[in-house]
Amino acid sequence: MAFNRKQAYIKMIQKGIMAMLPLNLAVLPWGILCGSLAIQRDFTVLEAILMPMLVFAGSVQLVVIELINDNVPLATILFTTFIISSRHLLYGLALRDKLKDLPFKWRGSLGFLLTDELFALSGKKRAYQGKLKLVYALAAGGSFYLCWLLWNIIGIVAGSYLPDLTSIGLDFAIAVTFIALVIPSVTNLAMLVTVVVAGLLSVLFKLLNWELGLVIASLIAMYSGYLTAKKQNALNIVNNKKAKIKL
Amino acid sequence: MTLLTIILLACITFFSRYLFLHPKLPIRIGAKITHFLSFSAPAVLTAIWVPIIFIKDNSFNSSFSNPYLLSATVAVITAYKSKSVYLTLGTSLSVFVLLRLAPI
């Protein structure tokens, strides 16, 4: 019995790692970029390692490294970080009902690991339900953490030998992974509306240089999708009633 | 100084991820909000990837000589048809690298 349980956990760990593997690989150039940039902008090796180890957020790392290098005031750096991170508030909110009653060791660890990538894998209805699914999520998120750290370290070690990598299109791998995760979930009109609105508004807000653009575009897109689903539901109910009356 | 900054940054990123997982927080999420939040993943992820494709150096680039756009089109079609993350990554990254090596 105990042996079977152990086997089931091992199986879940493998599944979690496999599910995260494409994302782990897709952020390889991004991680190398973050690590090498820190070194090129005069971070010590310790500081450069602590960025992925503790802060553990690609977009924050990239932006903040430049800000620290430009001697921007601390308050501005912290505020910018909060704005960039604010989308994670949404992730926590979306997963609240599934995670809030768990012991702190699960909430704390999964919370720490709750990146865009782990959230992207959390969409299934039964995600985080039961210990096996939690082990799965921990393995997925944990493998992402370790890879992120490793890619950063490669960047830190190679940093002084690499040219400035910021301008050669490394971000495409991230875009493609998100495309691969989002497009298959567009199975109905409400999802289509969500994705189209998010795409249009995010580009618009980015061109306007709105710091909060990402979150605002997402919120409006979510509301558009929600309204579409509600309208469709209402229409379906009306149609069903009509059909019944005809019968 | 940088060390202190890094620790403060870590607190902020952890705070933003953990806050709503905390049980003592006095909010309850009803059915409507749950439905609304079910759109969060496609919305946020799309709001991250679309600007990467269309914006270069703060200006809009929708020309087909933009390697990002052509490769992303391949990615969207592959993802839609195959639903496979690996196949999508494989085909579109190949197209992207080819376009970089030999621009149209």
Chai-1 contact restraints between the chains, C-beta under 6 A:
chainA,res_idxA,chainB,res_idxB,connection_type,confidence,min_distance_angstrom,max_distance_angstrom,comment,restraint_id
A,P22,B,V85,contact,1.0,0.0,6.0,A-B,restraint_1
A,P22,B,Y86,contact,1.0,0.0,6.0,A-B,restraint_2
A,P22,B,L89,contact,1.0,0.0,6.0,A-B,restraint_3
A,E47,B,T2,contact,1.0,0.0,6.0,A-B,restraint_4
A,L50,B,I6,contact,1.0,0.0,6.0,A-B,restraint_5
A,L54,B,A10,contact,1.0,0.0,6.0,A-B,restraint_6
A,V55,B,L9,contact,1.0,0.0,6.0,A-B,restraint_7
A,V55,B,A10,contact,1.0,0.0,6.0,A-B,restraint_8
A,V55,B,T13,contact,1.0,0.0,6.0,A-B,restraint_9
A,A57,B,T13,contact,1.0,0.0,6.0,A-B,restraint_10
A,L78,B,L8,contact,1.0,0.0,6.0,A-B,restraint_11
A,T81,B,L9,contact,1.0,0.0,6.0,A-B,restraint_12
A,T81,B,I12,contact,1.0,0.0,6.0,A-B,restraint_13
A,F82,B,I12,contact,1.0,0.0,6.0,A-B,restraint_14
A,S85,B,I12,contact,1.0,0.0,6.0,A-B,restraint_15
A,S85,B,T13,contact,1.0,0.0,6.0,A-B,restraint_16
A,S85,B,S16,contact,1.0,0.0,6.0,A-B,restraint_17
A,R87,B,V44,contact,1.0,0.0,6.0,A-B,restraint_18
A,H88,B,S16,contact,1.0,0.0,6.0,A-B,restraint_19
A,H88,B,R17,contact,1.0,0.0,6.0,A-B,restraint_20
A,L89,B,S16,contact,1.0,0.0,6.0,A-B,restraint_21
A,L90,B,S40,contact,1.0,0.0,6.0,A-B,restraint_22
A,G92,B,L19,contact,1.0,0.0,6.0,A-B,restraint_23
A,G92,B,F20,contact,1.0,0.0,6.0,A-B,restraint_24
A,G92,B,L21,contact,1.0,0.0,6.0,A-B,restraint_25
A,L93,B,F20,contact,1.0,0.0,6.0,A-B,restraint_26
A,A94,B,L37,contact,1.0,0.0,6.0,A-B,restraint_27
A,A94,B,S40,contact,1.0,0.0,6.0,A-B,restraint_28
A,R96,B,F20,contact,1.0,0.0,6.0,A-B,restraint_29
A,R96,B,I29,contact,1.0,0.0,6.0,A-B,restraint_30
A,D97,B,I29,contact,1.0,0.0,6.0,A-B,restraint_31
A,L99,B,L21,contact,1.0,0.0,6.0,A-B,restraint_32
A,K100,B,L21,contact,1.0,0.0,6.0,A-B,restraint_33
A,K100,B,P23,contact,1.0,0.0,6.0,A-B,restraint_34
A,R107,B,L21,contact,1.0,0.0,6.0,A-B,restraint_35
A,G111,B,R17,contact,1.0,0.0,6.0,A-B,restraint_36
A,G111,B,Y18,contact,1.0,0.0,6.0,A-B,restraint_37
A,G111,B,L21,contact,1.0,0.0,6.0,A-B,restraint_38
A,F112,B,F14,contact,1.0,0.0,6.0,A-B,restraint_39
A,L114,B,R17,contact,1.0,0.0,6.0,A-B,restraint_40
A,A120,B,L45,contact,1.0,0.0,6.0,A-B,restraint_41
A,G123,B,A41,contact,1.0,0.0,6.0,A-B,restraint_42
A,D171,B,I52,contact,1.0,0.0,6.0,A-B,restraint_43
A,F172,B,Y68,contact,1.0,0.0,6.0,A-B,restraint_44
A,F172,B,F96,contact,1.0,0.0,6.0,A-B,restraint_45
A,A175,B,W49,contact,1.0,0.0,6.0,A-B,restraint_46
A,A175,B,I52,contact,1.0,0.0,6.0,A-B,restraint_47
A,A175,B,I53,contact,1.0,0.0,6.0,A-B,restraint_48
A,V176,B,A75,contact,1.0,0.0,6.0,A-B,restraint_49
A,V176,B,L89,contact,1.0,0.0,6.0,A-B,restraint_50
A,V176,B,S92,contact,1.0,0.0,6.0,A-B,restraint_51
A,F178,B,L45,contact,1.0,0.0,6.0,A-B,restraint_52
A,F178,B,I48,contact,1.0,0.0,6.0,A-B,restraint_53
A,F178,B,W49,contact,1.0,0.0,6.0,A-B,restraint_54
A,I179,B,W49,contact,1.0,0.0,6.0,A-B,restraint_55
A,I179,B,A75,contact,1.0,0.0,6.0,A-B,restraint_56
A,I179,B,V76,contact,1.0,0.0,6.0,A-B,restraint_57
A,I179,B,A79,contact,1.0,0.0,6.0,A-B,restraint_58
A,A180,B,A79,contact,1.0,0.0,6.0,A-B,restraint_59
A,A180,B,V85,contact,1.0,0.0,6.0,A-B,restraint_60
A,A180,B,T88,contact,1.0,0.0,6.0,A-B,restraint_61
A,V182,B,P42,contact,1.0,0.0,6.0,A-B,restraint_62
A,V182,B,L45,contact,1.0,0.0,6.0,A-B,restraint_63
A,V182,B,T46,contact,1.0,0.0,6.0,A-B,restraint_64
A,I183,B,V76,contact,1.0,0.0,6.0,A-B,restraint_65
A,I183,B,A79,contact,1.0,0.0,6.0,A-B,restraint_66
A,I183,B,Y80,contact,1.0,0.0,6.0,A-B,restraint_67
A,P184,B,K83,contact,1.0,0.0,6.0,A-B,restraint_68
A,S185,B,P42,contact,1.0,0.0,6.0,A-B,restraint_69
A,M191,B,P42,contact,1.0,0.0,6.0,A-B,restraint_70
A,T194,B,F39,contact,1.0,0.0,6.0,A-B,restraint_71
A,T194,B,P42,contact,1.0,0.0,6.0,A-B,restraint_72
A,T194,B,A43,contact,1.0,0.0,6.0,A-B,restraint_73
A,V195,B,P42,contact,1.0,0.0,6.0,A-B,restraint_74
A,V195,B,T46,contact,1.0,0.0,6.0,A-B,restraint_75
A,A198,B,A43,contact,1.0,0.0,6.0,A-B,restraint_76
A,A198,B,T46,contact,1.0,0.0,6.0,A-B,restraint_77
A,A198,B,A47,contact,1.0,0.0,6.0,A-B,restraint_78
A,G199,B,T46,contact,1.0,0.0,6.0,A-B,restraint_79
A,G199,B,V50,contact,1.0,0.0,6.0,A-B,restraint_80
A,S202,B,A47,contact,1.0,0.0,6.0,A-B,restraint_81
A,S202,B,V50,contact,1.0,0.0,6.0,A-B,restraint_82
A,S202,B,P51,contact,1.0,0.0,6.0,A-B,restraint_83
A,V203,B,V50,contact,1.0,0.0,6.0,A-B,restraint_84
A,V203,B,P51,contact,1.0,0.0,6.0,A-B,restraint_85
A,V203,B,F54,contact,1.0,0.0,6.0,A-B,restraint_86
A,K206,B,P51,contact,1.0,0.0,6.0,A-B,restraint_87
A,K206,B,I55,contact,1.0,0.0,6.0,A-B,restraint_88
A,L214,B,A47,contact,1.0,0.0,6.0,A-B,restraint_89
A,A217,B,A47,contact,1.0,0.0,6.0,A-B,restraint_90
A,S218,B,A43,contact,1.0,0.0,6.0,A-B,restraint_91
A,S218,B,V44,contact,1.0,0.0,6.0,A-B,restraint_92
A,S218,B,A47,contact,1.0,0.0,6.0,A-B,restraint_93
A,A221,B,A43,contact,1.0,0.0,6.0,A-B,restraint_94
A,M222,B,F36,contact,1.0,0.0,6.0,A-B,restraint_95
A,M222,B,F39,contact,1.0,0.0,6.0,A-B,restraint_96
A,M222,B,S40,contact,1.0,0.0,6.0,A-B,restraint_97
A,M222,B,A43,contact,1.0,0.0,6.0,A-B,restraint_98
A,G225,B,F39,contact,1.0,0.0,6.0,A-B,restraint_99
A,Y226,B,F36,contact,1.0,0.0,6.0,A-B,restraint_100
